[in-house]
């Protein structure tokens, strides 16, 4: 297989989660004291629309994941900023990123891969995100999450980065056609 013909994978989601987790961990451990920037949900939804356009044109699974993830995150912050739900600070509401990623993996499972990994990982992210969110709202109490929760972003970012850097698997659709 021609290496240039292999589908390219983005390393950006992995890098983003590593940087986000590092920032949040440093803030939580009082290594830095920077305020959280205001979130622009409309820009997030525009990025989601672009991902949907890419998915509809090229049927790339990463565009489907990005569309689901960005749509859910953008909608959450949009309704939060318009106070249709309580205005939870990001330190409370961050598990929406895990839940959104989980739904992204479930979308991949149902639309593309039928991979047990996508189903299991997506379900785990949703369950973990909801558990942490309920813990943050003090509806349940899980003490070990209090200080070290940003490590979750770092671990997921490393896993995504590792997956992005693996060689693409050749399928019937990606094999060059011989004449």
C-alpha positions as CSV (number, residue, x, y, z in Angstrom):
1,X,0.0,0.0,0.0
2,X,1.2,3.5,-0.9
3,X,1.9,5.4,2.4
4,X,0.6,8.6,0.9
5,X,-2.7,6.9,0.1
6,X,-3.3,5.8,3.8
7,X,-6.0,7.8,5.5
8,X,-4.4,10.5,7.7
9,X,-5.3,10.6,11.4
10,X,-5.4,13.7,13.4
11,X,-3.2,14.0,16.5
12,X,-5.1,17.2,17.5
13,X,-7.7,15.5,19.8
14,X,-5.0,13.7,21.7
15,X,-2.8,16.8,22.0
16,X,-5.8,18.9,23.1
17,X,-6.7,16.5,25.9
18,X,-3.1,16.2,27.1
19,X,-2.8,20.0,27.2
20,X,-6.2,20.5,28.8
21,X,-5.5,17.8,31.4
22,X,-2.1,19.2,32.2
23,X,-3.5,22.7,32.6
24,X,-6.4,21.6,34.8
25,X,-4.1,19.4,36.9
26,X,-1.6,22.3,37.4
27,X,-4.5,24.6,38.3
28,X,-6.0,22.0,40.7
29,X,-2.6,21.5,42.4
30,X,-2.0,25.3,42.6
31,X,1.0,25.2,40.3
32,X,-0.6,28.0,38.3
33,X,-3.4,30.4,39.0
34,X,-4.9,31.3,35.7
35,X,-8.7,31.9,35.2
36,X,-10.7,29.8,32.8
37,X,-11.3,31.6,29.6
38,X,-14.9,32.3,28.6
39,X,-16.2,29.6,26.3
40,X,-17.6,30.5,23.0
41,X,-20.3,27.9,22.2
42,X,-21.2,29.3,18.8
43,X,-17.6,28.8,17.6
44,X,-17.7,25.3,18.9
45,X,-20.9,24.7,17.0
46,X,-19.4,26.1,13.8
47,X,-16.5,23.7,14.2
48,X,-19.1,20.9,14.6
49,X,-20.9,22.0,11.4
50,X,-17.6,21.9,9.6
51,X,-16.9,18.4,10.9
52,X,-20.4,17.3,9.7
53,X,-19.7,18.7,6.3
54,X,-16.4,16.8,6.1
55,X,-18.2,13.7,7.3
56,X,-20.9,14.0,4.7
57,X,-18.4,14.6,1.9
58,X,-15.7,12.1,2.8
59,X,-17.3,9.7,5.2
60,X,-14.3,9.9,7.5
61,X,-15.0,8.4,10.9
62,X,-12.9,11.0,12.7
63,X,-15.2,13.7,11.3
64,X,-18.2,11.9,12.6
65,X,-16.6,11.7,16.1
66,X,-15.7,15.4,15.9
67,X,-19.2,16.3,14.9
68,X,-20.8,14.4,17.8
69,X,-18.3,15.6,20.3
70,X,-18.3,19.3,19.3
71,X,-22.1,19.4,18.9
72,X,-22.7,18.1,22.4
73,X,-20.1,20.3,24.0
74,X,-21.2,23.3,22.1
75,X,-24.9,22.7,22.9
76,X,-24.1,22.2,26.6
77,X,-22.2,25.5,26.9
78,X,-24.8,27.3,24.8
79,X,-27.7,26.3,27.1
80,X,-25.5,26.9,30.1
81,X,-24.5,30.4,29.0
82,X,-28.1,31.3,28.3
83,X,-28.9,30.0,31.8
84,X,-31.5,27.4,30.6
85,X,-29.7,25.1,33.0
86,X,-27.7,26.2,36.1
87,X,-24.4,28.0,35.4
88,X,-22.0,25.3,36.7
89,X,-18.4,26.4,36.6
90,X,-16.1,24.4,34.4
91,X,-14.6,22.7,37.4
92,X,-18.0,21.1,38.0
93,X,-19.1,20.7,34.4
94,X,-16.0,19.4,32.7
95,X,-17.2,15.7,32.6
96,X,-19.4,16.8,29.7
97,X,-16.2,16.3,27.6
98,X,-16.0,12.7,28.7
99,X,-19.7,12.1,28.1
100,X,-19.5,13.8,24.7
101,X,-16.5,11.7,23.7
102,X,-18.3,8.6,24.8
103,X,-21.2,9.4,22.5
104,X,-18.7,10.1,19.7
105,X,-17.3,6.6,20.1
106,X,-20.8,5.1,20.2
107,X,-21.6,6.9,17.0
108,X,-18.5,5.3,15.4
109,X,-19.6,1.9,16.6
110,X,-23.1,2.3,15.2
111,X,-22.1,4.0,11.9
112,X,-18.7,2.6,11.0
113,X,-16.6,0.2,13.0
114,X,-18.8,-2.2,14.9
115,X,-15.7,-2.5,17.0
116,X,-16.1,-3.8,20.5
117,X,-13.5,-1.3,21.6
118,X,-15.6,1.7,20.4
119,X,-18.7,0.3,22.1
120,X,-16.9,-0.5,25.4
121,X,-14.7,2.7,25.4
122,X,-17.7,4.9,24.6
123,X,-19.9,3.3,27.2
124,X,-17.1,3.6,29.8
125,X,-16.6,7.3,29.0
126,X,-20.3,8.0,29.4
127,X,-20.5,6.1,32.7
128,X,-17.3,7.7,34.0
129,X,-18.3,11.2,32.9
130,X,-21.8,10.9,34.5
131,X,-20.3,9.5,37.7
132,X,-17.8,12.3,38.0
133,X,-20.5,14.9,37.2
134,X,-22.8,13.6,39.9
135,X,-19.8,13.6,42.3
136,X,-19.1,17.2,41.4
137,X,-22.7,18.1,42.1
138,X,-22.4,16.3,45.5
139,X,-25.2,13.9,44.5
140,X,-22.8,11.1,45.1
141,X,-19.4,11.2,46.9
142,X,-16.3,9.6,45.5
143,X,-13.3,11.1,47.4
144,X,-10.3,10.1,45.3
145,X,-11.6,12.2,42.4
146,X,-11.2,15.4,44.4
147,X,-7.7,16.4,43.4
148,X,-6.4,14.0,40.7
149,X,-9.3,13.9,38.2
150,X,-7.4,15.8,35.4
151,X,-5.2,12.7,35.1
152,X,-8.1,11.2,33.2
153,X,-7.7,13.8,30.4
154,X,-4.0,13.0,30.2
155,X,-4.6,9.2,30.0
156,X,-7.3,9.6,27.3
157,X,-5.1,12.1,25.4
158,X,-2.2,9.6,25.4
159,X,-4.5,6.8,24.2
160,X,-5.9,9.0,21.4
161,X,-2.4,10.2,20.4
162,X,-1.1,6.6,20.4
163,X,-4.1,5.5,18.2
164,X,-3.5,8.4,15.8
165,X,0.2,7.5,15.3
166,X,-0.5,3.8,14.6
167,X,-0.2,2.7,11.0
168,X,-3.6,2.6,9.2
169,X,-5.0,-0.8,8.7
170,X,-5.5,-1.7,5.0
171,X,-9.1,-2.6,4.1
172,X,-10.7,-3.5,0.9
173,X,-11.8,0.2,0.5
174,X,-8.2,1.5,1.0
175,X,-6.4,-1.1,-1.1
176,X,-5.2,0.2,-4.5
177,X,-7.2,-1.2,-7.3
178,X,-5.2,-3.2,-9.9
179,X,-6.1,-2.9,-13.6
